[in-house]
Amino acid sequence: MIMRLFAYFGDHAGDLAAQLLDHIFMVVCGIALALVVGIPLGIASARKERLARPVLALANVIQVFPSLALLAMLMLVFGLGFNTVVIGLFLYSLLPIIRNTYVGLKQVDRSVVEAGRGVGMSPFQLLWKVQLPLALPVVMAGLRVAAVIAVGVATLAPLIGGEGLGREIYSGLTLRNDVRVYAGAIPAALLALLADYALGRLQEKLKTRRNRAADASKPVQPTA
């Protein structure tokens, strides 16, 4: 089995590489849209609590939809192909990004915010220079979750006319060829693990930088 799998990888390296790139491109497009929409929604929710409950509730409703059912409904509206897949990935990536942006901003120390106001910062300056940098590790954790979810959901893309590694998986299922199933599933799993690891390392670096900045901003205690 292993020898057959390695032989298949060698014979179809070009096709598998193209499918991997298609898979990555779909995921990146979906997550980029989720960042563009989700971060402003998270910021708005943190600033106005009345907005937080309906926004988070709607994102939760989208998240609990079975992925195949959601993609099927989107296909009825937007048709087959790349755009429908990206919209589905965008919707599935919204909740962790909105929620973590909201939580990250809420966790910022209020004394730091008051200090920024005290030195005359405008609300935008306070958000951009103080609150978002301190909340960034939590936002990155949401991005990490969204990336892993998106990589998995993207394997369903061939069912609605998309490309990616899922094409190899479903071809293998149709033909009852276990080698083709593994040839699509293993790179998809490795891609999810790689995304989780890389974003996790970035999250740790941001957390360390935030802690150093917080320590540097603490007043020095006078010595006796």
C-alpha positions in Angstrom: 0.0 0.0 0.0 2.7 2.5 1.0 4.8 1.6 -2.1 1.7 2.1 -4.3 1.1 5.5 -2.6 4.6 6.7 -3.2 4.4 5.5 -6.8 1.2 7.4 -7.3 2.7 10.6 -5.7 5.7 10.3 -8.1 3.5 9.7 -11.2 1.0 12.5 -10.5 3.2 15.0 -8.7 2.3 17.8 -11.1 -1.5 17.3 -10.8 -1.3 17.0 -7.0 0.8 20.1 -6.7 -1.7 22.0 -8.8 -4.6 20.8 -6.6 -2.6 21.8 -3.5 -2.1 25.3 -4.9 -5.8 25.5 -5.8 -6.7 24.4 -2.2 -4.4 26.9 -0.6 -5.7 29.7 -2.9 -9.4 29.0 -2.0 -8.5 28.9 1.8 -6.6 32.1 1.6 -9.3 33.9 -0.3 -12.0 32.8 2.1 -10.0 33.7 5.2 -9.0 37.1 3.8 -12.6 37.9 3.3 -13.4 36.8 6.8 -10.7 39.0 8.2 -11.9 42.0 6.2 -15.5 41.5 7.5 -14.9 39.8 10.9 -12.4 42.1 12.5 -14.6 45.3 12.0 -17.6 43.3 13.3 -15.6 42.2 16.3 -14.5 45.8 17.0 -18.0 47.1 16.6 -19.3 44.4 19.0 -16.6 45.2 21.6 -17.6 48.9 21.5 -21.4 48.4 21.6 -22.6 45.5 23.7 -26.1 45.7 22.2 -24.5 44.7 18.8 -22.4 41.9 20.2 -25.2 39.5 21.0 -27.0 39.4 17.6 -23.7 39.4 15.7 -22.2 36.5 17.7 -25.5 34.7 17.5 -25.7 35.0 13.7 -22.1 33.8 13.4 -22.9 30.8 15.7 -25.9 29.9 13.6 -23.8 29.8 10.4 -21.1 27.8 12.2 -23.5 25.0 13.4 -24.8 24.4 9.8 -23.4 21.2 8.3 -20.8 22.2 5.8 -22.2 20.2 3.0 -25.7 21.6 3.6 -24.4 25.2 3.6 -22.4 24.7 0.4 -25.4 23.1 -1.2 -27.6 26.2 -0.3 -24.9 28.5 -1.6 -24.7 26.6 -4.8 -28.4 27.2 -5.4 -27.8 30.9 -5.1 -24.4 31.5 -6.6 -24.1 28.4 -8.9 -21.2 26.0 -9.2 -17.5 26.9 -9.0 -14.8 28.9 -7.2 -16.9 31.8 -6.0 -19.3 29.6 -4.1 -16.5 27.7 -2.4 -14.9 30.9 -1.3 -18.2 32.3 0.1 -18.6 29.1 2.1 -15.1 29.3 3.5 -15.7 33.0 4.3 -18.9 32.1 6.3 -17.3 29.3 8.2 -14.3 31.4 9.1 -16.3 34.3 10.5 -17.2 33.1 14.0 -13.7 32.5 15.4 -12.4 35.8 14.0 -15.4 37.8 15.2 -15.4 36.1 18.6 -11.7 36.4 19.2 -11.5 40.0 18.1 -14.3 40.8 20.5 -12.8 38.8 23.4 -9.3 40.2 22.7 -10.5 43.8 22.9 -12.6 43.1 26.0 -9.5 41.7 27.7 -7.4 44.8 27.2 -6.6 46.4 30.6 -8.9 49.3 31.2 -6.1 51.2 33.0 -4.1 51.1 29.7 -7.0 52.5 27.8 -7.6 55.2 30.3 -3.9 56.1 30.1 -4.2 56.5 26.3 -7.2 58.7 26.8 -5.3 60.7 29.3 -2.5 61.6 26.9 -5.1 62.8 24.4 -5.4 59.9 22.0 -8.4 59.9 19.7 -10.7 56.8 19.7 -9.1 55.7 16.4 -5.5 56.2 17.7 -6.4 54.3 20.9 -7.8 51.4 18.9 -5.0 51.3 16.3 -2.0 52.0 18.6 -3.1 50.4 21.9 -6.1 48.1 21.9 -5.6 46.1 18.6 -1.8 45.5 19.3 -2.7 44.1 22.8 -5.6 42.0 21.4 -3.6 40.7 18.5 -2.5 37.3 20.1 -6.2 36.5 20.8 -7.2 37.5 17.3 -4.4 35.3 15.9 -5.8 32.4 17.9 -9.1 32.9 16.1 -7.3 33.1 12.7 -5.6 29.8 13.6 -8.9 28.1 14.3 -10.4 29.5 11.1 -7.5 28.3 9.0 -7.8 24.7 10.2 -11.6 24.7 9.7 -11.2 26.2 6.2 -8.7 23.6 5.1 -11.1 20.9 6.1 -14.2 22.4 4.6 -12.3 23.1 1.3 -12.0 19.4 0.7 -15.8 19.5 -0.1 -15.2 22.0 -3.0 -15.4 19.4 -5.8 -19.0 18.6 -4.8 -20.0 22.1 -5.9 -17.7 22.5 -8.9 -14.6 23.6 -7.1 -11.0 22.4 -7.3 -8.5 21.4 -4.7 -7.3 18.2 -3.0 -10.9 17.1 -2.5 -11.1 16.3 -6.1 -8.6 13.5 -5.6 -10.4 12.3 -2.5 -13.8 12.1 -4.2 -12.4 10.5 -7.3 -10.9 7.8 -5.2 -14.2 7.3 -3.4 -16.1 7.0 -6.7 -13.5 4.6 -8.2 -13.0 2.7 -4.9 -9.3 3.5 -5.2 -7.9 3.9 -1.7 -4.6 5.2 -3.0 -6.3 8.2 -4.6 -8.2 8.9 -1.4 -5.0 8.9 0.6 -3.2 11.0 -2.0 -5.7 13.8 -1.4 -6.4 13.3 2.3 -2.8 13.2 3.5 -1.7 16.5 1.9 -4.9 18.1 3.2 -4.2 16.9 6.7 -0.5 18.0 6.5 -1.7 21.4 5.2 -4.0 21.8 8.2 -1.2 20.8 10.6 1.3 23.2 8.9 -1.2 26.1 9.1 -1.9 25.4 12.8 1.8 25.2 13.6 2.9 28.3 11.7 0.1 30.4 13.1 0.7 29.0 16.5 4.3 30.1 16.4 3.3 33.5 15.2 0.7 33.7 18.0 3.4 32.9 20.6 5.7 35.6 19.3 3.0 38.2 19.4 2.1 37.1 23.0 5.7 37.4 24.0 6.0 40.9 22.4 2.8 42.0 24.1 4.0 40.8 27.5 7.3 42.6 27.1 5.5 45.8 26.1 3.2 45.5 29.2 6.2 45.0 31.5 7.9 48.0 30.0 4.8 50.2 30.6 4.6 49.3 34.3 5.8 52.1 36.6 9.1 51.5 38.4 8.6 51.0 42.1 10.8 53.3 44.1 13.5 51.6 46.2 13.7 52.1 49.9 
